[in-house]
Amino acid sequence: MDNIIIKVDQKDSGKRLDIYLTEHFLGKFSRSQIKYLIEEKKVLVNKQNKKAHFLLLGNEVIQVFLPDIKKPHVSGEDIKLDIIYEDDDILVVNKPSGMVVHPAVGNESHTLVNALLFHTKNKLAHLDNDTRPGIVHRLDKEVSGLMVVAKTDIAYKGLVDSFKTRSIKKTYIAFLKGIIQKDQGITELPIGRASRDRKKMAVKFFNSKSAITKFKVLKRFSGYTKVRVNIETGRTHQIRVHMSYMGNPIIGDTKYGGTSFDRIALYAAELQFTHPVTGKLLEFKIDMPGELKSLDASPSSKI
């Protein structure tokens, strides 16, 4: 068992213990894993057990006892990828619907990470991360579209920082059930794990996180609406939950009340960010997936 000693800097005063440690280990452990270590009394602050929400004052000495864990080996797989852009530090990929981003229980292989490891010959950031090397953000399995991936650790850190400061702009296109009367709107409702189904998320006002979703109507059809969506936060299932709560679930998203379709009618259409190494502004845009073009080809509504 490794015993890691950390001296808290004064600038980190006011941070929650679990958030501070998650940031300190930079992608090696998820926040839930850190919380588990705290609950199992594997974390001491000035030689005392503290709760995950404990607020640091600065200058504390934290001891973290890491158990000896054999990490699963993730292998590269020869899976075709739609690479939109690539250089020595990053790549931008168009993830297809139906592909899981990284290995997890029930999806141990055939993921985007497996394909990326093969494509880059194992040259992804944080290769010591057991299942998520190079991954700085995700798309749901059923959602397709643009993702940026880090090939080097310096690029990884820069992209993580950009997501934290919300300087990365992501634009989605969705087809929603029903006719939305107003031309644009914003939803600022917090999202948390659903109480009755832990595999779902829900609008909640306790045990939740802030979430901001903006939308603009692009076209109205007979019984459904095409919208452009921008999110200022990246909560799990955020767009799906907010649209469903509005009464306009995404077509194909039966998990949140949408009508049946070949897939979820949502894709990440545009991505804009500053290159984490060169500082150059990069902008990417992809065409609509073929499976959704039938929705876009229907006659528009007169409403």
Order of alpha helices (4+ residues) and beta strands (2+ residues): beta-alpha-alpha-beta-beta-beta-beta-alpha-beta-alpha-beta-beta-beta-beta-beta-beta-alpha-beta-beta-alpha
